[in-house]
């Protein structure tokens, strides 16, 4: 597959898609931190797979469609994308919020999927109404959020050296992230009753130090998906692709090779 950025029109949306690499097709759905094209994990992934990486509308300076108001809009957008590209035997890889989207895609249909990999995914609420299952990252100071996201906060982006253009993109990412995940906060109450529909091999990969959705949350998620496996990455928080890209890729490759 020739490297490059494509604009694919779906539902009247100019969806930006980066496609790079050769091999088994892998649909990469990024999290609330935005597209991962600037981190080493991305390059290593494209050396092993035919990576298809869309940018969620509203992120990275892209416009937020007027008719989008829930995460479900992303789910059907990516179902349409898989049909438009006519790819099969796809490894569906979702990071954080993107993991929630990936799980929602898989409960609807696995016709085009070979495997599902969820990395520190949100999307469920295992506890009762009085249990804080998912940290409120929109209601905390930035420093507190950084401690939840990273095992080593020194690996977080240095906000003090960002340009005005970078701040603008960061603000738009935050707005889009909140729009997709706010109500209800970071989960779909109906998803736990649908996860049994996932009938492809599924792997959950989790940072041991994730302060947003801790390992106990991952264990609850795994128990809801038939036959799912869970591996824990040490010295990583909510973003293993930033803190432990080599270990993350190792687990992905091992699972995909089965």
Residue pairs with C-beta under 8 A, 6 or more apart in sequence:
1 19
1 20
1 21
1 22
1 50
3 19
3 20
3 21
3 46
4 18
4 19
4 20
5 16
5 17
5 18
6 16
6 17
6 18
6 19
7 14
7 15
7 16
7 17
8 14
8 15
8 17
8 81
8 84
8 85
9 15
10 77
10 80
10 81
10 84
11 65
11 76
11 77
11 80
12 65
13 57
13 65
13 77
15 54
15 55
15 57
15 77
15 81
16 54
16 55
16 60
16 62
17 52
17 53
17 54
17 55
17 81
18 35
18 37
18 51
18 52
18 53
18 54
18 55
19 50
19 51
19 52
19 53
20 46
20 50
20 51
20 53
21 45
21 46
21 47
21 48
21 49
21 50
21 51
22 50
23 48
23 49
23 50
24 49
24 50
24 89
24 90
24 91
24 114
24 256
25 49
25 50
25 52
25 87
25 88
25 89
25 90
25 91
26 45
26 49
26 50
26 51
26 52
26 90
26 91
26 92
26 93
27 52
27 53
27 54
27 78
27 81
27 82
27 87
27 90
27 91
27 92
27 93
28 36
28 45
28 51
28 52
28 53
28 93
28 94
28 95
28 98
29 54
29 56
29 78
29 92
29 93
29 94
29 95
29 98
29 99
29 101
29 102
30 36
30 53
30 55
30 56
30 59
30 95
30 97
30 98
31 94
31 95
31 96
31 97
31 98
31 99
31 120
31 239
32 96
32 97
32 173
32 174
32 177
32 181
33 96
33 173
33 239
33 242
34 55
34 59
34 60
34 169
34 173
35 53
35 55
35 59
35 60
36 42
36 53
36 95
36 241
37 53
39 241
39 242
39 245
40 245
41 241
41 242
41 245
41 248
41 249
42 51
42 53
44 245
44 246
44 249
45 51
45 249
45 252
48 249
48 253
48 256
49 91
49 256
52 81
52 85
52 87
54 78
54 81
55 62
56 74
56 98
56 176
56 180
57 63
57 64
57 65
57 68
57 74
57 77
57 176
58 64
58 65
58 68
58 172
58 173
58 175
58 176
58 179
58 180
59 172
59 173
59 176
59 177
60 169
60 172
60 173
61 168
61 169
61 172
64 172
64 175
64 176
64 179
65 73
67 73
68 74
68 179
69 179
70 180
71 97
71 100
71 101
71 104
71 180
71 181
71 188
72 104
74 101
74 180
75 101
75 104
75 105
75 108
78 101
78 105
79 105
79 108
79 109
82 90
82 112
83 112
87 112
88 112
89 112
89 113
89 114
90 112
90 113
90 114
91 113
91 114
91 115
91 116
91 117
91 252
91 256
92 102
92 105
92 106
92 113
92 115
92 116
92 117
93 102
93 117
93 119
93 252
94 100
94 101
94 102
94 103
94 117
94 118
94 119
94 121
95 119
95 120
95 121
95 239
95 241
96 119
96 120
96 121
96 122
96 212
96 238
96 239
97 122
97 177
97 180
97 181
97 186
98 121
99 118
99 119
99 120
99 121
99 122
99 123
100 121
100 122
100 123
100 181
100 186
100 187
100 188
100 191
102 116
102 117
102 118
102 121
103 116
103 118
103 121
103 123
103 191
103 195
103 198
104 123
104 188
104 191
105 113
106 113
106 116
106 197
106 198
106 200
106 202
107 191
107 194
107 195
107 197
107 198
110 116
110 198
110 199
110 200
113 200
114 200
114 201
115 200
115 201
115 202
115 203
115 255
115 256
116 198
116 200
116 201
116 202
116 203
117 202
117 203
117 204
117 205
117 252
117 255
118 202
118 203
118 204
118 205
118 221
119 204
119 205
119 206
119 240
119 241
119 248
120 205
120 206
120 207
120 210
120 212
120 213
120 218
120 238
120 239
120 240
121 204
121 213
121 221
122 134
122 181
122 186
122 187
122 212
122 213
123 186
123 187
123 188
123 191
123 221
124 133
124 187
124 188
124 191
124 192
124 195
124 217
124 220
124 221
124 224
125 131
125 133
125 134
125 184
125 187
125 189
126 133
126 192
126 217
126 220
126 221
127 133
133 187
133 213
133 217
134 185
134 186
134 187
134 212
134 213
134 217
135 148
135 211
135 212
135 213
136 185
137 145
137 148
137 149
137 212
138 174
138 178
138 182
140 148
142 159
146 153
146 156
147 153
147 211
148 210
148 211
148 212
148 237
148 238
149 156
149 211
149 212
149 237
149 238
149 239
150 156
150 209
150 237
150 238
150 239
150 242
150 243
151 207
151 208
151 209
151 235
151 236
151 237
151 243
152 235
152 243
155 242
155 243
162 170
192 224
195 221
195 224
195 225
196 224
196 225
196 226
198 225
198 226
198 228
199 226
201 227
201 255
201 258
202 225
202 227
202 228
202 229
203 228
203 229
203 230
203 231
203 251
203 252
203 255
204 218
204 221
204 222
204 225
204 228
204 229
204 230
204 231
205 230
205 231
205 233
205 240
205 248
205 251
205 252
206 215
206 218
206 230
206 231
206 232
206 233
206 240
207 232
207 233
207 236
207 237
207 238
207 239
207 240
207 243
207 244
208 215
208 232
208 233
208 234
208 235
208 236
209 235
209 236
209 237
210 218
210 236
210 237
210 238
211 237
211 238
212 237
212 238
213 238
215 232
218 230
218 232
219 230
221 228
222 228
222 229
222 230
229 255
231 251
233 240
233 244
233 247
233 248
233 251
234 244
234 247
235 243
235 244
236 243
236 244
236 247
236 248
237 243
240 247
240 248
241 248
